[in-house]
Amino acid sequence: MNAVLKTKDTEQAFIDSQQLPPDKRGISFEALFFRQLTQVTTRIHETENVDQIMLEVSADICKLFNADRLTLYAVSEDRTSIVSKVKTGLNTSRDLKLPISPQSIAGYVAMAKQVVNIADVYDDDALKRIHPQLAFLKEVDKRSGYRTKQMLVVPILDGDVLHGVIQVINNKSDQPFGELEMEGAAQLTKTLATAIRQRVEKASDGARRKATKYDGLIADGVMTYDELAKAVQKAREDAKPVEHVLMADYSIRPAQIGPSLSKFFGVPYEAFNPGRIRVETLQGALKRDFIQEQGWIPLEEGIEGLIVMCLDPEAVRNSKIVPQVFSRNSRFLYKVTTQTEFEETVAQLYGAPGDSGQSVESMLAELSEDDGPADDSGNLESAAADNELVKFVNKIIIDAYNMRASDIHIEPLPGKAKTGIRFRIDGGLMPYVEVPAHFRSALTTRLKIMCDLDISEKRKPQDGKIKFKKYGPLDIELRVATIPSAGGVEDVVMRILAAGEPIPMDKLGLSPHNKERLEKTVTKPYGLFYVCGPTGSGKTTTLHSVLKFLNTPDTKIWTAEDPVEITQRGLRQVQVNKKAGIDFALVMRAFLRADPDIIMVGESRDKETVSMGVEASLTGHLVFSTLHTNSAPESITRLLDMGMDPFNFADALLGILAQRLAKRLCDCKEVYLPEQEEIKTFIAEYVEDLRHTPAWKADYAGEAKKLYEGWVQMYGENGRLKFYKSVGCDKCNKTGYKGRVGLHELLIGDDPTKKLIQERARVADLFVSAIAGGMRTLKMDGMEKVMAGLTDLKQVRSVCIK
């Protein structure tokens, strides 16, 4: 009976997905399916080339199988791998390349030339029954947060010749794909194989060279075929874009290249417009790095829809990223442009990499041509307003932002010594430039003017904020602190505040184990939850991601922050102002009278704030806050030492998340297979805290074997563990690292933990109890991310010191 009901549900889901008019609803499920299949195969035969088949019919194929996603692979030229042509639902334009082997499901289907229909790709036993080495590539799910389940994978065969693989993912009715779908897939792949063979034969018989996007230059008489061929060859030899060779060697202007691109892509040409102004609602939502990597930029909203300037309109349109970023827009007009005009437009709207394209050295040289004001003499306010100095200060901030720096340190020395400027990037300080001594006071004064500080006060520390939009092309804020230091000089430290929307919880870098436990914990109706770690470890970012996860129309959320860095719709956010007497405790008392469901307090610094958090959680509120402590169990003793009642605190506590940021390995990393001795040392280091738990005390060897086998299954290849090492390339400035990855330690306030809190147990006992209950320490989480290729052991050790 249940099977019949499931079939009916599947049939109804399919019929609903076709959006039939009421008078056609009586048609049988099977007849409707094959009618839709015929329409799809007809469309395939109408397409002109292989890429058009792949790109234009993918949505219809998804609809046909009532599937959530679809991937189409084509065989590579050397026939050793398959390469994705279409990836519906994935926010990336990067191709997936899979070897023809059992290392992936699609790769196995290409190798065996057999249909595979799987009810749940995470069912390892089911995969092993198909082939002992068959595995599902879980990394894509981990990166995207998507959960792949059902999968129907069919080879595209013409006789014995493999042309590709079609992979249909996740039945929207959450049922395995049935016999009818398998039969339909077999017919579909036969049609695809025939169509691909015919297009390939037609292309080989066409005897005409492959069309290029610069053919319009020949048609317009701008250059000859031989000249274009030579330009393409030279570009290939010099590893330069063809466009640059055309402009440099043949004096061809972008305005001549643009119409040729327009003919090739079949979309209008968009030239550089010197009068274009920045639209904050469009460009402000996107980072410069993202724009340059993706090759498109939104310009303005016109009658025909949102105008998008692209380098490759086909790739941008088919990636489906633009409608996802600008979901409120229903229509889009894609226009092509040249590389040169695209770069000019990005510089125009986001600011040049340096002011007016100048290097910092040339700007310093211009500043030094005048002797400049002597240090601590003359009219400092006038010197700070000097046009060249203003541009220089703007350039420092723009360069710091473009280099992904979190802080700018201006460090003057007394006498005639130069002033050093350093940027903190990925947690480490890097030298930027040194400024002559006679500019140090004018430089400090300029920054004080930008954040409305007292320029005459040099003996006391001051702090303020710069809204850089008033002074430069970037819409960012900087938190500024001035500190008098030895020798009568003032240091300035500026923090570039994380602006915009919070990061989704899926993108925080939580392991699946921690993510599941965290979601379960923070969805409780009331209680107390802390995020702990040193300054700059991302505590506020994590809390805002949790609040975004909990932020629903029926929930009232109040936050008290110093400063308010991240804003999100639906939150009521309060800025703490100590000068006005508004501190965390005062705001917390006000919140309790404002009918909250969730309260977030930026920092629990004193007994009063913590006591009010405990009280609020015990009266039915969900309370979040941060602590400056080293680990989750140590946070408990710190709070008890503040004078918390252990019984009330134990009742209130939901959990504590400790976190650190480690440097992330750049894409230039290398894989290597560790020797047995290295693996033994790695296991011993991982289980340093685990070995005190009852299970490990009872059977160390057995537990270690189970742990290693689990690692091999999750992170290994061909029965062996893989490790990664840093290399260094131009992208990472030869360091081997680019960006940072979060390491997490999640302690849950379960019954054994609450009992130990009430007994005021030692930190060591809390550690053992928490680990036995499923907590992974910061180091354990980091070492798992070492095996996943996100970082290396050196970085984990550097941030996980006990």
Secondary structure as GFF3:
##gff-version 3
##sequence-region A 1 802
A	DSSP	alpha_helix	2	17	.	.	.	ID=ss1
A	DSSP	three_ten_helix	22	24	.	.	.	ID=ss2
A	DSSP	alpha_helix	29	46	.	.	.	ID=ss3
A	DSSP	alpha_helix	50	56	.	.	.	ID=ss4
A	DSSP	alpha_helix	58	64	.	.	.	ID=ss5
A	DSSP	beta_strand	67	75	.	.	.	ID=ss6
A	DSSP	beta_strand	81	87	.	.	.	ID=ss7
A	DSSP	beta_strand	97	99	.	.	.	ID=ss8
A	DSSP	alpha_helix	105	112	.	.	.	ID=ss9
A	DSSP	beta_strand	116	118	.	.	.	ID=ss10
A	DSSP	alpha_helix	124	130	.	.	.	ID=ss11
A	DSSP	alpha_helix	139	144	.	.	.	ID=ss12
A	DSSP	beta_strand	151	158	.	.	.	ID=ss13
A	DSSP	beta_strand	161	171	.	.	.	ID=ss14
A	DSSP	alpha_helix	179	205	.	.	.	ID=ss15
A	DSSP	alpha_helix	215	219	.	.	.	ID=ss16
A	DSSP	alpha_helix	225	238	.	.	.	ID=ss17
A	DSSP	alpha_helix	242	250	.	.	.	ID=ss18
A	DSSP	alpha_helix	254	265	.	.	.	ID=ss19
A	DSSP	alpha_helix	280	283	.	.	.	ID=ss20
A	DSSP	alpha_helix	288	294	.	.	.	ID=ss21
A	DSSP	beta_strand	296	302	.	.	.	ID=ss22
A	DSSP	beta_strand	305	310	.	.	.	ID=ss23
A	DSSP	alpha_helix	313	319	.	.	.	ID=ss24
A	DSSP	alpha_helix	321	325	.	.	.	ID=ss25
A	DSSP	beta_strand	332	336	.	.	.	ID=ss26
A	DSSP	alpha_helix	339	350	.	.	.	ID=ss27
A	DSSP	three_ten_helix	355	357	.	.	.	ID=ss28
A	DSSP	alpha_helix	360	369	.	.	.	ID=ss29
A	DSSP	alpha_helix	380	384	.	.	.	ID=ss30
A	DSSP	alpha_helix	387	402	.	.	.	ID=ss31
A	DSSP	beta_strand	405	411	.	.	.	ID=ss32
A	DSSP	beta_strand	419	425	.	.	.	ID=ss33
A	DSSP	beta_strand	428	435	.	.	.	ID=ss34
A	DSSP	three_ten_helix	437	439	.	.	.	ID=ss35
A	DSSP	alpha_helix	440	450	.	.	.	ID=ss36
A	DSSP	beta_strand	462	467	.	.	.	ID=ss37
A	DSSP	three_ten_helix	468	470	.	.	.	ID=ss38
A	DSSP	beta_strand	477	485	.	.	.	ID=ss39
A	DSSP	beta_strand	489	496	.	.	.	ID=ss40
A	DSSP	three_ten_helix	505	507	.	.	.	ID=ss41
A	DSSP	alpha_helix	512	522	.	.	.	ID=ss42
A	DSSP	beta_strand	527	532	.	.	.	ID=ss43
A	DSSP	alpha_helix	539	550	.	.	.	ID=ss44
A	DSSP	beta_strand	557	561	.	.	.	ID=ss45
A	DSSP	beta_strand	571	575	.	.	.	ID=ss46
A	DSSP	three_ten_helix	578	580	.	.	.	ID=ss47
A	DSSP	alpha_helix	584	592	.	.	.	ID=ss48
A	DSSP	beta_strand	598	601	.	.	.	ID=ss49
A	DSSP	alpha_helix	607	618	.	.	.	ID=ss50
A	DSSP	beta_strand	622	627	.	.	.	ID=ss51
A	DSSP	alpha_helix	632	641	.	.	.	ID=ss52
A	DSSP	alpha_helix	646	652	.	.	.	ID=ss53
A	DSSP	beta_strand	653	665	.	.	.	ID=ss54
A	DSSP	beta_strand	670	672	.	.	.	ID=ss55
A	DSSP	alpha_helix	676	686	.	.	.	ID=ss56
A	DSSP	three_ten_helix	690	692	.	.	.	ID=ss57
A	DSSP	alpha_helix	694	698	.	.	.	ID=ss58
A	DSSP	alpha_helix	700	715	.	.	.	ID=ss59
A	DSSP	beta_strand	723	725	.	.	.	ID=ss60
A	DSSP	beta_strand	737	748	.	.	.	ID=ss61
A	DSSP	alpha_helix	751	758	.	.	.	ID=ss62
A	DSSP	alpha_helix	763	772	.	.	.	ID=ss63
A	DSSP	alpha_helix	778	787	.	.	.	ID=ss64
A	DSSP	alpha_helix	793	799	.	.	.	ID=ss65
###
